[in-house]
Amino acid sequence: MEFNTLLPDNANWFALQTRYRYEERIAAELQTKGFESYLPTLRETHAWKDRKKVMDVPAFGGYLFARFEPSLHNRVRILETAGVVKLLGNHGMPEPISSTQIESLRLALQSGVPCSRQPFVEVGTPVRVCRGPLSGLEGQVLRMGNKLTVFVNVASVCQSIAVEVPIDDLDSIDGTRIPLLLN
């Protein structure tokens, strides 16, 4: 996706709820209106009786992200886009999403490392990946079985993207000890 570099400094990322399976159409329409949009996609294998096919599907079905200055005029233009259900936020005001979260989503989903969609995770040690194809990714790490999994949380859509990362590639953000793997 091309990104609009003419956006004002106070432009933020926001989550949009969309009609089911309208995500790609809305992302394209927002681009033509001059808004920056991001539709994160996951690679999944879909199986039918006679065949299997690898497909890119929206990581968060029914949601996409748009970057814009949150003026009333821009919010109305976004909501007038066919298929947009609502801007997500609190008390009728859209809630911005940090650029760090969006960049971490991009890094995880475009790295080629297997990722999965997970429910929102509220616990975990905040970490930054310092080496490898996920270098720069920030999220929360949890030990799941014998593996460390980093979750990139998006609170506004109550979902996460999870990716396994070797412990040697992680640095704690807040100085908290990273859980060790026990063999």
Secondary structure, DSSP 4 states (H G I P E B T S, - for coil): ----TT--TT-EEEEEEE-TT-HHHHHHHHHHTT-EEE--EEEEEEE-SS-EEEEEEESSTTEEEEEE---HHHHHHHHTSTTEEEE-EETTEEPPB-HHHHHHHHHHHHSSS-EEEEE----SEEEEE-SSTTTT-EEEEEEETTEEEEEEEEGGGTEEEEEE--GGGEEESSSPPPPPP--
